[in-house]
Amino acid sequence: MSTLSNTPPDGLPRYRVLTGPDDASFCHRVSEALALGYELHEGPAVTFNGERVIVAQAVVWPSR
């Protein structure tokens, strides 16, 4: 049985877009959101800014 609340913790919004360079730090931020109870919303968006790959991943708090 899930113990998740109907609202995200610490006043976080229900919908978040995490962005940053495609590196371990970004992956850790997404993993932390998933560990809190967020779910991935669709797949990531990826672009190249001329120097490095930039990723955006939307996460949503599930409706229970």
C-alpha positions in Angstrom: 0.0 0.0 0.0 1.3 3.4 -0.9 2.0 6.0 1.8 2.3 8.9 -0.6 0.4 12.1 0.2 -2.0 13.7 -2.3 0.4 16.7 -2.4 4.2 16.8 -2.9 6.5 17.3 0.1 8.1 20.6 1.1 5.7 22.7 -0.9 7.0 21.5 -4.2 4.7 21.9 -7.2 2.7 18.9 -8.7 4.4 19.5 -12.1 8.1 20.1 -12.4 10.5 20.4 -15.4 14.1 19.5 -14.5 16.7 20.8 -16.9 20.5 20.7 -17.2 23.5 19.2 -18.9 23.3 15.5 -19.5 25.6 14.5 -16.7 25.5 12.5 -13.5 24.2 15.5 -11.5 21.1 15.8 -13.7 20.5 12.0 -13.4 20.7 12.3 -9.7 18.2 15.2 -9.6 15.7 13.1 -11.7 16.4 10.1 -9.4 15.7 12.1 -6.3 12.4 13.3 -7.7 11.4 9.7 -8.5 12.4 8.7 -4.9 10.2 11.4 -3.5 7.2 9.9 -5.4 7.1 11.9 -8.6 6.5 10.0 -11.9 8.1 10.7 -15.3 5.8 12.6 -17.7 6.6 11.5 -21.2 10.2 11.1 -22.4 12.9 13.6 -22.0 13.6 16.5 -24.4 17.2 16.7 -25.6 19.1 19.5 -27.4 22.7 20.5 -28.1 23.7 24.1 -27.2 26.9 24.0 -29.3 29.0 22.8 -26.4 27.1 20.0 -24.6 23.9 18.1 -24.6 21.1 19.7 -22.5 18.2 17.6 -21.2 14.7 18.5 -19.9 12.6 16.0 -18.1 9.1 16.7 -16.8 7.9 14.9 -13.6 4.4 14.9 -12.1 3.0 14.1 -8.7 0.6 11.2 -9.2 -3.1 11.7 -8.4 -4.1 9.1 -5.9 
